[in-house]
């Protein structure tokens, strides 16, 4: 029983800490280029931006989506 509870605990922690947040942005200001880009996704993991991509990237299982397109 103890092994099962330990396994469940570690599995839960991996899922929680592996979670990414996807921000769907209708418009995003690129301050370096000085332009406004549309339909962008910002992908965040562990409170850090890891990717900024064109379009709306599909959200993985267990990941969080925040829709800011409007």
Predicted model as a PDB file, atoms N, CA, C, CB and O in Angstrom, pLDDT in the B-factor column:
MODEL        1                                                                  
ATOM      1  N   UNK A   1       0.823  -1.195   0.000  1.00 50.00           N  
ATOM      2  CA  UNK A   1       0.000   0.000   0.000  1.00 50.00           C  
ATOM      3  C   UNK A   1       0.869   1.262   0.000  1.00 50.00           C  
ATOM      4  CB  UNK A   1      -0.938  -0.004   1.211  1.00 50.00           C  
ATOM      5  O   UNK A   1       0.580   2.230  -0.703  1.00 50.00           O  
ATOM      6  N   UNK A   2       1.926   1.231   0.792  1.00 51.00           N  
ATOM      7  CA  UNK A   2       2.823   2.381   0.881  1.00 51.00           C  
ATOM      8  C   UNK A   2       3.486   2.669  -0.466  1.00 51.00           C  
ATOM      9  CB  UNK A   2       3.891   2.140   1.954  1.00 51.00           C  
ATOM     10  O   UNK A   2       3.676   3.828  -0.834  1.00 51.00           O  
ATOM     11  N   UNK A   3       3.835   1.616  -1.194  1.00 53.00           N  
ATOM     12  CA  UNK A   3       4.468   1.803  -2.505  1.00 53.00           C  
ATOM     13  C   UNK A   3       3.476   2.433  -3.475  1.00 53.00           C  
ATOM     14  CB  UNK A   3       4.989   0.452  -3.065  1.00 53.00           C  
ATOM     15  O   UNK A   3       3.855   3.299  -4.264  1.00 53.00           O  
ATOM     16  N   UNK A   4       2.230   2.021  -3.433  1.00 43.00           N  
ATOM     17  CA  UNK A   4       1.215   2.580  -4.320  1.00 43.00           C  
ATOM     18  C   UNK A   4       1.016   4.061  -4.021  1.00 43.00           C  
ATOM     19  CB  UNK A   4      -0.117   1.817  -4.174  1.00 43.00           C  
ATOM     20  O   UNK A   4       0.963   4.872  -4.946  1.00 43.00           O  
ATOM     21  N   UNK A   5       0.907   4.425  -2.753  1.00 43.00           N  
ATOM     22  CA  UNK A   5       0.737   5.838  -2.388  1.00 43.00           C  
ATOM     23  C   UNK A   5       1.939   6.671  -2.797  1.00 43.00           C  
ATOM     24  CB  UNK A   5       0.505   5.976  -0.888  1.00 43.00           C  
ATOM     25  O   UNK A   5       1.780   7.799  -3.263  1.00 43.00           O  
ATOM     26  N   UNK A   6       3.124   6.138  -2.630  1.00 44.00           N  
ATOM     27  CA  UNK A   6       4.335   6.853  -3.040  1.00 44.00           C  
ATOM     28  C   UNK A   6       4.355   7.056  -4.549  1.00 44.00           C  
ATOM     29  CB  UNK A   6       5.592   6.091  -2.592  1.00 44.00           C  
ATOM     30  O   UNK A   6       4.716   8.130  -5.029  1.00 44.00           O  
ATOM     31  N   UNK A   7       3.969   6.032  -5.293  1.00 45.00           N  
ATOM     32  CA  UNK A   7       3.927   6.142  -6.755  1.00 45.00           C  
ATOM     33  C   UNK A   7       2.917   7.182  -7.206  1.00 45.00           C  
ATOM     34  CB  UNK A   7       3.593   4.792  -7.381  1.00 45.00           C  
ATOM     35  O   UNK A   7       3.195   7.974  -8.106  1.00 45.00           O  
ATOM     36  N   UNK A   8       1.751   7.184  -6.587  1.00 44.00           N  
ATOM     37  CA  UNK A   8       0.723   8.173  -6.929  1.00 44.00           C  
ATOM     38  C   UNK A   8       1.224   9.575  -6.615  1.00 44.00           C  
ATOM     39  CB  UNK A   8      -0.592   7.888  -6.164  1.00 44.00           C  
ATOM     40  O   UNK A   8       1.026  10.490  -7.414  1.00 44.00           O  
ATOM     41  N   UNK A   9       1.859   9.759  -5.481  1.00 48.00           N  
ATOM     42  CA  UNK A   9       2.392  11.062  -5.091  1.00 48.00           C  
ATOM     43  C   UNK A   9       3.405  11.570  -6.101  1.00 48.00           C  
ATOM     44  CB  UNK A   9       3.029  10.984  -3.710  1.00 48.00           C  
ATOM     45  O   UNK A   9       3.327  12.722  -6.527  1.00 48.00           O  
ATOM     46  N   UNK A  10       4.358  10.727  -6.494  1.00 48.00           N  
ATOM     47  CA  UNK A  10       5.383  11.157  -7.445  1.00 48.00           C  
ATOM     48  C   UNK A  10       4.800  11.398  -8.831  1.00 48.00           C  
ATOM     49  CB  UNK A  10       6.495  10.120  -7.525  1.00 48.00           C  
ATOM     50  O   UNK A  10       5.229  12.322  -9.522  1.00 48.00           O  
ATOM     51  N   UNK A  11       3.839  10.595  -9.251  1.00 49.00           N  
ATOM     52  CA  UNK A  11       3.192  10.804 -10.544  1.00 49.00           C  
ATOM     53  C   UNK A  11       2.456  12.145 -10.557  1.00 49.00           C  
ATOM     54  CB  UNK A  11       2.212   9.648 -10.856  1.00 49.00           C  
ATOM     55  O   UNK A  11       2.540  12.893 -11.532  1.00 49.00           O  
ATOM     56  N   UNK A  12       1.746  12.443  -9.487  1.00 50.00           N  
ATOM     57  CA  UNK A  12       1.033  13.717  -9.380  1.00 50.00           C  
ATOM     58  C   UNK A  12       2.008  14.883  -9.441  1.00 50.00           C  
ATOM     59  CB  UNK A  12       0.219  13.775  -8.078  1.00 50.00           C  
ATOM     60  O   UNK A  12       1.744  15.865 -10.135  1.00 50.00           O  
ATOM     61  N   UNK A  13       3.122  14.801  -8.736  1.00 50.00           N  
ATOM     62  CA  UNK A  13       4.117  15.883  -8.745  1.00 50.00           C  
ATOM     63  C   UNK A  13       4.714  16.093 -10.125  1.00 50.00           C  
ATOM     64  CB  UNK A  13       5.229  15.588  -7.750  1.00 50.00           C  
ATOM     65  O   UNK A  13       4.939  17.234 -10.529  1.00 50.00           O  
ATOM     66  N   UNK A  14       4.972  15.027 -10.850  1.00 47.00           N  
ATOM     67  CA  UNK A  14       5.521  15.153 -12.199  1.00 47.00           C  
ATOM     68  C   UNK A  14       4.512  15.847 -13.102  1.00 47.00           C  
ATOM     69  CB  UNK A  14       5.898  13.768 -12.773  1.00 47.00           C  
ATOM     70  O   UNK A  14       4.887  16.714 -13.891  1.00 47.00           O  
ATOM     71  N   UNK A  15       3.241  15.480 -12.999  1.00 49.00           N  
ATOM     72  CA  UNK A  15       2.220  16.105 -13.832  1.00 49.00           C  
ATOM     73  C   UNK A  15       2.050  17.578 -13.510  1.00 49.00           C  
ATOM     74  CB  UNK A  15       0.899  15.389 -13.665  1.00 49.00           C  
ATOM     75  O   UNK A  15       1.888  18.395 -14.416  1.00 49.00           O  
ATOM     76  N   UNK A  16       2.085  17.925 -12.235  1.00 52.00           N  
ATOM     77  CA  UNK A  16       1.910  19.322 -11.839  1.00 52.00           C  
ATOM     78  C   UNK A  16       3.099  20.163 -12.289  1.00 52.00           C  
ATOM     79  CB  UNK A  16       1.728  19.432 -10.316  1.00 52.00           C  
ATOM     80  O   UNK A  16       2.917  21.258 -12.822  1.00 52.00           O  
ATOM     81  N   UNK A  17       4.296  19.669 -12.082  1.00 56.00           N  
ATOM     82  CA  UNK A  17       5.470  20.458 -12.406  1.00 56.00           C  
ATOM     83  C   UNK A  17       5.799  20.452 -13.892  1.00 56.00           C  
ATOM     84  CB  UNK A  17       6.643  19.953 -11.630  1.00 56.00           C  
ATOM     85  O   UNK A  17       6.540  21.317 -14.360  1.00 56.00           O  
ATOM     86  N   UNK A  18       5.262  19.491 -14.646  1.00 62.00           N  
ATOM     87  CA  UNK A  18       5.520  19.443 -16.082  1.00 62.00           C  
ATOM     88  C   UNK A  18       4.524  20.299 -16.855  1.00 62.00           C  
ATOM     89  CB  UNK A  18       5.466  18.004 -16.580  1.00 62.00           C  
ATOM     90  O   UNK A  18       4.634  20.425 -18.074  1.00 62.00           O  
ATOM     91  N   UNK A  19       3.564  20.881 -16.169  1.00 90.00           N  
ATOM     92  CA  UNK A  19       2.514  21.650 -16.830  1.00 90.00           C  
ATOM     93  C   UNK A  19       3.078  22.891 -17.512  1.00 90.00           C  
ATOM     94  CB  UNK A  19       1.439  22.052 -15.824  1.00 90.00           C  
ATOM     95  O   UNK A  19       3.919  23.599 -16.957  1.00 90.00           O  
ATOM     96  N   UNK A  20       2.599  23.134 -18.723  1.00 95.00           N  
ATOM     97  CA  UNK A  20       2.931  24.349 -19.454  1.00 95.00           C  
ATOM     98  C   UNK A  20       1.672  25.196 -19.546  1.00 95.00           C  
ATOM     99  CB  UNK A  20       3.504  24.027 -20.875  1.00 95.00           C  
ATOM    100  O   UNK A  20       0.556  24.682 -19.482  1.00 95.00           O  
ATOM    101  N   UNK A  21       1.864  26.487 -19.695  1.00 95.00           N  
ATOM    102  CA  UNK A  21       0.757  27.404 -19.898  1.00 95.00           C  
ATOM    103  C   UNK A  21       0.894  27.997 -21.286  1.00 95.00           C  
ATOM    104  CB  UNK A  21       0.725  28.516 -18.808  1.00 95.00           C  
ATOM    105  O   UNK A  21       1.961  28.478 -21.665  1.00 95.00           O  
ATOM    106  N   UNK A  22      -0.202  27.960 -22.045  1.00 97.00           N  
ATOM    107  CA  UNK A  22      -0.240  28.497 -23.399  1.00 97.00           C  
ATOM    108  C   UNK A  22      -1.090  29.759 -23.379  1.00 97.00           C  
ATOM    109  CB  UNK A  22      -0.805  27.448 -24.417  1.00 97.00           C  
ATOM    110  O   UNK A  22      -2.274  29.703 -23.049  1.00 97.00           O  
ATOM    111  N   UNK A  23      -0.499  30.891 -23.727  1.00 95.00           N  
ATOM    112  CA  UNK A  23      -1.228  32.149 -23.834  1.00 95.00           C  
ATOM    113  C   UNK A  23      -1.514  32.403 -25.309  1.00 95.00           C  
ATOM    114  CB  UNK A  23      -0.422  33.336 -23.198  1.00 95.00           C  
ATOM    115  O   UNK A  23      -0.592  32.619 -26.095  1.00 95.00           O  
ATOM    116  N   UNK A  24      -2.781  32.376 -25.683  1.00 96.00           N  
ATOM    117  CA  UNK A  24      -3.171  32.698 -27.049  1.00 96.00           C  
ATOM    118  C   UNK A  24      -3.383  34.203 -27.121  1.00 96.00           C  
ATOM    119  CB  UNK A  24      -4.464  31.914 -27.484  1.00 96.00           C  
ATOM    120  O   UNK A  24      -4.298  34.737 -26.493  1.00 96.00           O  
ATOM    121  N   UNK A  25      -2.540  34.886 -27.884  1.00 93.00           N  
ATOM    122  CA  UNK A  25      -2.588  36.345 -27.983  1.00 93.00           C  
ATOM    123  C   UNK A  25      -3.112  36.760 -29.349  1.00 93.00           C  
ATOM    124  CB  UNK A  25      -1.194  36.957 -27.736  1.00 93.00           C  
ATOM    125  O   UNK A  25      -2.564  36.362 -30.377  1.00 93.00           O  
ATOM    126  N   UNK A  26      -4.168  37.555 -29.360  1.00 93.00           N  
ATOM    127  CA  UNK A  26      -4.688  38.086 -30.613  1.00 93.00           C  
ATOM    128  C   UNK A  26      -3.691  39.038 -31.243  1.00 93.00           C  
ATOM    129  CB  UNK A  26      -6.025  38.791 -30.389  1.00 93.00           C  
ATOM    130  O   UNK A  26      -3.472  39.026 -32.454  1.00 93.00           O  
ATOM    131  N   UNK A  27      -3.088  39.867 -30.397  1.00 93.00           N  
ATOM    132  CA  UNK A  27      -2.038  40.798 -30.845  1.00 93.00           C  
ATOM    133  C   UNK A  27      -0.927  40.802 -29.822  1.00 93.00           C  
ATOM    134  CB  UNK A  27      -2.599  42.241 -31.051  1.00 93.00           C  
ATOM    135  O   UNK A  27      -1.177  40.756 -28.618  1.00 93.00           O  
ATOM    136  N   UNK A  28       0.314  40.857 -30.308  1.00 91.00           N  
ATOM    137  CA  UNK A  28       1.483  40.847 -29.441  1.00 91.00           C  
ATOM    138  C   UNK A  28       2.474  41.875 -29.980  1.00 91.00           C  
ATOM    139  CB  UNK A  28       2.128  39.417 -29.364  1.00 91.00           C  
ATOM    140  O   UNK A  28       2.808  41.855 -31.164  1.00 91.00           O  
ATOM    141  N   UNK A  29       2.934  42.757 -29.128  1.00 91.00           N  
ATOM    142  CA  UNK A  29       3.874  43.802 -29.545  1.00 91.00           C  
ATOM    143  C   UNK A  29       5.296  43.253 -29.483  1.00 91.00           C  
ATOM    144  CB  UNK A  29       3.735  45.071 -28.648  1.00 91.00           C  
ATOM    145  O   UNK A  29       5.759  42.810 -28.432  1.00 91.00           O  
ATOM    146  N   UNK A  30       5.975  43.289 -30.614  1.00 89.00           N  
ATOM    147  CA  UNK A  30       7.385  42.910 -30.694  1.00 89.00           C  
ATOM    148  C   UNK A  30       8.192  44.188 -30.518  1.00 89.00           C  
ATOM    149  CB  UNK A  30       7.729  42.185 -32.063  1.00 89.00           C  
ATOM    150  O   UNK A  30       8.342  44.965 -31.461  1.00 89.00           O  
ATOM    151  N   UNK A  31       8.709  44.408 -29.322  1.00 90.00           N  
ATOM    152  CA  UNK A  31       9.403  45.667 -29.028  1.00 90.00           C  
ATOM    153  C   UNK A  31      10.743  45.771 -29.750  1.00 90.00           C  
ATOM    154  CB  UNK A  31       9.620  45.804 -27.529  1.00 90.00           C  
ATOM    155  O   UNK A  31      11.201  46.878 -30.033  1.00 90.00           O  
ATOM    156  N   UNK A  32      11.371  44.656 -30.048  1.00 91.00           N  
ATOM    157  CA  UNK A  32      12.659  44.708 -30.765  1.00 91.00           C  
ATOM    158  C   UNK A  32      12.470  45.137 -32.211  1.00 91.00           C  
ATOM    159  CB  UNK A  32      13.359  43.340 -30.717  1.00 91.00           C  
ATOM    160  O   UNK A  32      13.227  45.957 -32.730  1.00 91.00           O  
ATOM    161  N   UNK A  33      11.448  44.574 -32.862  1.00 92.00           N  
ATOM    162  CA  UNK A  33      11.199  44.903 -34.266  1.00 92.00           C  
ATOM    163  C   UNK A  33      10.306  46.129 -34.417  1.00 92.00           C  
ATOM    164  CB  UNK A  33      10.567  43.717 -34.976  1.00 92.00           C  
ATOM    165  O   UNK A  33      10.230  46.727 -35.490  1.00 92.00           O  
ATOM    166  N   UNK A  34       9.622  46.498 -33.317  1.00 93.00           N  
ATOM    167  CA  UNK A  34       8.739  47.659 -33.371  1.00 93.00           C  
ATOM    168  C   UNK A  34       7.467  47.429 -34.158  1.00 93.00           C  
ATOM    169  CB  UNK A  34       9.465  48.808 -33.954  1.00 93.00           C  
ATOM    170  O   UNK A  34       6.931  48.354 -34.768  1.00 93.00           O  
ATOM    171  N   UNK A  35       6.977  46.185 -34.147  1.00 95.00           N  
ATOM    172  CA  UNK A  35       5.749  45.866 -34.891  1.00 95.00           C  
ATOM    173  C   UNK A  35       4.759  45.126 -33.980  1.00 95.00           C  
ATOM    174  CB  UNK A  35       6.076  45.003 -36.151  1.00 95.00           C  
ATOM    175  O   UNK A  35       5.127  44.579 -32.940  1.00 95.00           O  
ATOM    176  N   UNK A  36       3.505  45.132 -34.405  1.00 94.00           N  
ATOM    177  CA  UNK A  36       2.471  44.367 -33.715  1.00 94.00           C  
ATOM    178  C   UNK A  36       2.217  43.104 -34.518  1.00 94.00           C  
ATOM    179  CB  UNK A  36       1.155  45.202 -33.535  1.00 94.00           C  
ATOM    180  O   UNK A  36       1.890  43.172 -35.703  1.00 94.00           O  
ATOM    181  N   UNK A  37       2.363  41.965 -33.884  1.00 94.00           N  
ATOM    182  CA  UNK A  37       2.113  40.687 -34.552  1.00 94.00           C  
ATOM    183  C   UNK A  37       0.756  40.152 -34.112  1.00 94.00           C  
ATOM    184  CB  UNK A  37       3.240  39.657 -34.237  1.00 94.00           C  
ATOM    185  O   UNK A  37       0.319  40.402 -32.988  1.00 94.00           O  
ATOM    186  N   UNK A  38       0.098  39.424 -34.989  1.00 94.00           N  
ATOM    187  CA  UNK A  38      -1.205  38.864 -34.649  1.00 94.00           C  
ATOM    188  C   UNK A  38      -1.137  37.343 -34.616  1.00 94.00           C  
ATOM    189  CB  UNK A  38      -2.273  39.330 -35.649  1.00 94.00           C  
ATOM    190  O   UNK A  38      -0.252  36.727 -35.209  1.00 94.00           O  
ATOM    191  N   UNK A  39      -2.098  36.757 -33.907  1.00 96.00           N  
ATOM    192  CA  UNK A  39      -2.218  35.314 -33.759  1.00 96.00           C  
ATOM    193  C   UNK A  39      -0.908  34.673 -33.306  1.00 96.00           C  
ATOM    194  CB  UNK A  39      -2.668  34.695 -35.066  1.00 96.00           C  
ATOM    195  O   UNK A  39      -0.257  33.954 -34.064  1.00 96.00           O  
ATOM    196  N   UNK A  40      -0.540  34.944 -32.076  1.00 96.00           N  
ATOM    197  CA  UNK A  40       0.702  34.434 -31.493  1.00 96.00           C  
ATOM    198  C   UNK A  40       0.398  33.596 -30.253  1.00 96.00           C  
ATOM    199  CB  UNK A  40       1.655  35.598 -31.136  1.00 96.00           C  
ATOM    200  O   UNK A  40      -0.622  33.798 -29.594  1.00 96.00           O  
ATOM    201  N   UNK A  41       1.285  32.659 -29.943  1.00 96.00           N  
ATOM    202  CA  UNK A  41       1.188  31.851 -28.732  1.00 96.00           C  
ATOM    203  C   UNK A  41       2.470  32.030 -27.928  1.00 96.00           C  
ATOM    204  CB  UNK A  41       0.945  30.345 -29.072  1.00 96.00           C  
ATOM    205  O   UNK A  41       3.576  31.907 -28.453  1.00 96.00           O  
ATOM    206  N   UNK A  42       2.294  32.324 -26.646  1.00 96.00           N  
ATOM    207  CA  UNK A  42       3.415  32.375 -25.707  1.00 96.00           C  
ATOM    208  C   UNK A  42       3.315  31.122 -24.851  1.00 96.00           C  
ATOM    209  CB  UNK A  42       3.395  33.697 -24.821  1.00 96.00           C  
ATOM    210  O   UNK A  42       2.275  30.865 -24.245  1.00 96.00           O  
ATOM    211  N   UNK A  43       4.393  30.338 -24.796  1.00 96.00           N  
ATOM    212  CA  UNK A  43       4.393  29.100 -24.024  1.00 96.00           C  
ATOM    213  C   UNK A  43       5.292  29.300 -22.805  1.00 96.00           C  
ATOM    214  CB  UNK A  43       4.876  27.883 -24.894  1.00 96.00           C  
ATOM    215  O   UNK A  43       6.464  29.658 -22.927  1.00 96.00           O  
ATOM    216  N   UNK A  44       4.711  29.058 -21.627  1.00 96.00           N  
ATOM    217  CA  UNK A  44       5.394  29.296 -20.360  1.00 96.00           C  
ATOM    218  C   UNK A  44       5.540  27.976 -19.616  1.00 96.00           C  
ATOM    219  CB  UNK A  44       4.625  30.334 -19.497  1.00 96.00           C  
ATOM    220  O   UNK A  44       4.605  27.177 -19.550  1.00 96.00           O  
ATOM    221  N   UNK A  45       6.727  27.760 -19.057  1.00 94.00           N  
ATOM    222  CA  UNK A  45       6.977  26.576 -18.242  1.00 94.00           C  
ATOM    223  C   UNK A  45       7.817  26.998 -17.038  1.00 94.00           C  
ATOM    224  CB  UNK A  45       7.695  25.452 -19.072  1.00 94.00           C  
ATOM    225  O   UNK A  45       8.833  27.677 -17.190  1.00 94.00           O  
ATOM    226  N   UNK A  46       7.398  26.599 -15.865  1.00 90.00           N  
ATOM    227  CA  UNK A  46       8.102  26.946 -14.623  1.00 90.00           C  
ATOM    228  C   UNK A  46       8.301  28.451 -14.496  1.00 90.00           C  
ATOM    229  CB  UNK A  46       9.458  26.236 -14.563  1.00 90.00           C  
ATOM    230  O   UNK A  46       9.387  28.906 -14.138  1.00 90.00           O  
ATOM    231  N   UNK A  47       7.263  29.223 -14.786  1.00 91.00           N  
ATOM    232  CA  UNK A  47       7.276  30.686 -14.667  1.00 91.00           C  
ATOM    233  C   UNK A  47       8.270  31.373 -15.590  1.00 91.00           C  
ATOM    234  CB  UNK A  47       7.581  31.069 -13.258  1.00 91.00           C  
ATOM    235  O   UNK A  47       8.677  32.504 -15.327  1.00 91.00           O  
ATOM    236  N   UNK A  48       8.667  30.702 -16.672  1.00 95.00           N  
ATOM    237  CA  UNK A  48       9.564  31.302 -17.661  1.00 95.00           C  
ATOM    238  C   UNK A  48       8.985  31.106 -19.055  1.00 95.00           C  
ATOM    239  CB  UNK A  48      10.986  30.687 -17.569  1.00 95.00           C  
ATOM    240  O   UNK A  48       8.446  30.046 -19.374  1.00 95.00           O  
ATOM    241  N   UNK A  49       9.102  32.138 -19.877  1.00 94.00           N  
ATOM    242  CA  UNK A  49       8.696  32.015 -21.270  1.00 94.00           C  
ATOM    243  C   UNK A  49       9.729  31.146 -21.979  1.00 94.00           C  
ATOM    244  CB  UNK A  49       8.561  33.422 -21.957  1.00 94.00           C  
ATOM    245  O   UNK A  49      10.920  31.458 -21.986  1.00 94.00           O  
ATOM    246  N   UNK A  50       9.253  30.045 -22.579  1.00 96.00           N  
ATOM    247  CA  UNK A  50      10.191  29.159 -23.273  1.00 96.00           C  
ATOM    248  C   UNK A  50      10.082  29.279 -24.792  1.00 96.00           C  
ATOM    249  CB  UNK A  50       9.951  27.718 -22.855  1.00 96.00           C  
ATOM    250  O   UNK A  50      11.056  29.026 -25.501  1.00 96.00           O  
ATOM    251  N   UNK A  51       8.893  29.665 -25.304  1.00 94.00           N  
ATOM    252  CA  UNK A  51       8.703  29.844 -26.734  1.00 94.00           C  
ATOM    253  C   UNK A  51       7.692  30.956 -26.991  1.00 94.00           C  
ATOM    254  CB  UNK A  51       8.242  28.530 -27.390  1.00 94.00           C  
ATOM    255  O   UNK A  51       6.776  31.176 -26.199  1.00 94.00           O  
ATOM    256  N   UNK A  52       7.873  31.649 -28.104  1.00 94.00           N  
ATOM    257  CA  UNK A  52       6.856  32.538 -28.666  1.00 94.00           C  
ATOM    258  C   UNK A  52       6.757  32.134 -30.124  1.00 94.00           C  
ATOM    259  CB  UNK A  52       7.219  34.093 -28.489  1.00 94.00           C  
ATOM    260  O   UNK A  52       7.721  32.248 -30.881  1.00 94.00           O  
ATOM    261  N   UNK A  53       5.560  31.653 -30.515  1.00 95.00           N  
ATOM    262  CA  UNK A  53       5.407  31.110 -31.861  1.00 95.00           C  
ATOM    263  C   UNK A  53       4.229  31.751 -32.583  1.00 95.00           C  
ATOM    264  CB  UNK A  53       5.226  29.596 -31.806  1.00 95.00           C  
ATOM    265  O   UNK A  53       3.271  32.202 -31.955  1.00 95.00           O  
ATOM    266  N   UNK A  54       4.311  31.785 -33.899  1.00 96.00           N  
ATOM    267  CA  UNK A  54       3.241  32.289 -34.754  1.00 96.00           C  
ATOM    268  C   UNK A  54       2.110  31.262 -34.786  1.00 96.00           C  
ATOM    269  CB  UNK A  54       3.766  32.587 -36.196  1.00 96.00           C  
ATOM    270  O   UNK A  54       2.356  30.061 -34.893  1.00 96.00           O  
ATOM    271  N   UNK A  55       0.888  31.739 -34.693  1.00 96.00           N  
ATOM    272  CA  UNK A  55      -0.275  30.854 -34.713  1.00 96.00           C  
ATOM    273  C   UNK A  55      -0.658  30.426 -33.305  1.00 96.00           C  
ATOM    274  CB  UNK A  55       0.002  29.625 -35.579  1.00 96.00           C  
ATOM    275  O   UNK A  55      -0.051  30.852 -32.323  1.00 96.00           O  
ATOM    276  N   UNK A  56      -1.674  29.577 -33.224  1.00 97.00           N  
ATOM    277  CA  UNK A  56      -2.161  29.086 -31.937  1.00 97.00           C  
ATOM    278  C   UNK A  56      -1.763  27.624 -31.802  1.00 97.00           C  
ATOM    279  CB  UNK A  56      -3.710  29.262 -31.807  1.00 97.00           C  
ATOM    280  O   UNK A  56      -2.390  26.743 -32.391  1.00 97.00           O  
ATOM    281  N   UNK A  57      -0.725  27.376 -31.027  1.00 95.00           N  
ATOM    282  CA  UNK A  57      -0.196  26.023 -30.847  1.00 95.00           C  
ATOM    283  C   UNK A  57      -1.186  25.148 -30.093  1.00 95.00           C  
ATOM    284  CB  UNK A  57       1.141  26.064 -30.103  1.00 95.00           C  
ATOM    285  O   UNK A  57      -1.866  25.628 -29.186  1.00 95.00           O  
ATOM    286  N   UNK A  58      -1.278  23.866 -30.456  1.00 95.00           N  
ATOM    287  CA  UNK A  58      -2.170  22.966 -29.728  1.00 95.00           C  
ATOM    288  C   UNK A  58      -1.680  22.756 -28.294  1.00 95.00           C  
ATOM    289  CB  UNK A  58      -2.279  21.616 -30.456  1.00 95.00           C  
ATOM    290  O   UNK A  58      -0.480  22.662 -28.036  1.00 95.00           O  
ATOM    291  N   UNK A  59      -2.629  22.685 -27.383  1.00 95.00           N  
ATOM    292  CA  UNK A  59      -2.320  22.510 -25.961  1.00 95.00           C  
ATOM    293  C   UNK A  59      -2.231  21.025 -25.657  1.00 95.00           C  
ATOM    294  CB  UNK A  59      -3.392  23.195 -25.060  1.00 95.00           C  
ATOM    295  O   UNK A  59      -3.088  20.244 -26.071  1.00 95.00           O  
ATOM    296  N   UNK A  60      -1.180  20.636 -24.927  1.00 90.00           N  
ATOM    297  CA  UNK A  60      -1.003  19.241 -24.559  1.00 90.00           C  
ATOM    298  C   UNK A  60      -1.910  18.826 -23.407  1.00 90.00           C  
ATOM    299  CB  UNK A  60       0.435  18.987 -24.193  1.00 90.00           C  
ATOM    300  O   UNK A  60      -2.498  19.670 -22.730  1.00 90.00           O  
ATOM    301  N   UNK A  61      -2.015  17.543 -23.196  1.00 91.00           N  
ATOM    302  CA  UNK A  61      -2.819  17.000 -22.102  1.00 91.00           C  
ATOM    303  C   UNK A  61      -2.224  17.468 -20.773  1.00 91.00           C  
ATOM    304  CB  UNK A  61      -2.879  15.435 -22.168  1.00 91.00           C  
ATOM    305  O   UNK A  61      -1.023  17.325 -20.543  1.00 91.00           O  
ATOM    306  N   UNK A  62      -3.049  18.016 -19.916  1.00 90.00           N  
ATOM    307  CA  UNK A  62      -2.586  18.484 -18.624  1.00 90.00           C  
ATOM    308  C   UNK A  62      -2.035  19.907 -18.626  1.00 90.00           C  
ATOM    309  CB  UNK A  62      -1.548  17.564 -18.124  1.00 90.00           C  
ATOM    310  O   UNK A  62      -1.704  20.452 -17.573  1.00 90.00           O  
ATOM    311  N   UNK A  63      -1.938  20.503 -19.811  1.00 94.00           N  
ATOM    312  CA  UNK A  63      -1.443  21.867 -19.912  1.00 94.00           C  
ATOM    313  C   UNK A  63      -2.608  22.849 -19.768  1.00 94.00           C  
ATOM    314  CB  UNK A  63      -0.704  22.084 -21.256  1.00 94.00           C  
ATOM    315  O   UNK A  63      -3.772  22.474 -19.907  1.00 94.00           O  
ATOM    316  N   UNK A  64      -2.282  24.090 -19.493  1.00 95.00           N  
ATOM    317  CA  UNK A  64      -3.283  25.125 -19.258  1.00 95.00           C  
ATOM    318  C   UNK A  64      -3.312  26.083 -20.438  1.00 95.00           C  
ATOM    319  CB  UNK A  64      -2.993  25.888 -17.944  1.00 95.00           C  
ATOM    320  O   UNK A  64      -2.268  26.433 -20.988  1.00 95.00           O  
ATOM    321  N   UNK A  65      -4.517  26.507 -20.828  1.00 95.00           N  
ATOM    322  CA  UNK A  65      -4.675  27.455 -21.932  1.00 95.00           C  
ATOM    323  C   UNK A  65      -5.350  28.717 -21.418  1.00 95.00           C  
ATOM    324  CB  UNK A  65      -5.497  26.829 -23.094  1.00 95.00           C  
ATOM    325  O   UNK A  65      -6.365  28.652 -20.725  1.00 95.00           O  
ATOM    326  N   UNK A  66      -4.774  29.872 -21.765  1.00 94.00           N  
ATOM    327  CA  UNK A  66      -5.380  31.160 -21.451  1.00 94.00           C  
ATOM    328  C   UNK A  66      -5.611  31.862 -22.792  1.00 94.00           C  
ATOM    329  CB  UNK A  66      -4.464  32.029 -20.473  1.00 94.00           C  
ATOM    330  O   UNK A  66      -4.665  32.171 -23.516  1.00 94.00           O  
ATOM    331  N   UNK A  67      -6.864  32.102 -23.103  1.00 95.00           N  
ATOM    332  CA  UNK A  67      -7.242  32.659 -24.400  1.00 95.00           C  
ATOM    333  C   UNK A  67      -7.394  34.183 -24.283  1.00 95.00           C  
ATOM    334  CB  UNK A  67      -8.563  32.010 -24.913  1.00 95.00           C  
ATOM    335  O   UNK A  67      -8.345  34.676 -23.676  1.00 95.00           O  
ATOM    336  N   UNK A  68      -6.443  34.918 -24.875  1.00 92.00           N  
ATOM    337  CA  UNK A  68      -6.465  36.384 -24.877  1.00 92.00           C  
ATOM    338  C   UNK A  68      -6.695  36.910 -26.291  1.00 92.00           C  
ATOM    339  CB  UNK A  68      -5.145  36.949 -24.305  1.00 92.00           C  
ATOM    340  O   UNK A  68      -6.291  38.029 -26.607  1.00 92.00           O  
ATOM    341  N   UNK A  69      -7.338  36.119 -27.141  1.00 89.00           N  
ATOM    342  CA  UNK A  69      -7.539  36.507 -28.545  1.00 89.00           C  
ATOM    343  C   UNK A  69      -8.488  37.669 -28.721  1.00 89.00           C  
ATOM    344  CB  UNK A  69      -8.053  35.344 -29.326  1.00 89.00           C  
ATOM    345  O   UNK A  69      -8.373  38.400 -29.705  1.00 89.00           O  
ATOM    346  N   UNK A  70      -9.412  37.868 -27.815  1.00 78.00           N  
ATOM    347  CA  UNK A  70     -10.419  38.932 -27.977  1.00 78.00           C  
ATOM    348  C   UNK A  70      -9.851  40.284 -27.655  1.00 78.00           C  
ATOM    349  CB  UNK A  70     -11.625  38.670 -27.097  1.00 78.00           C  
ATOM    350  O   UNK A  70     -10.559  41.287 -27.738  1.00 78.00           O  
TER     351      UNK A  70                                                      
ENDMDL                                                                          
END                                                                             
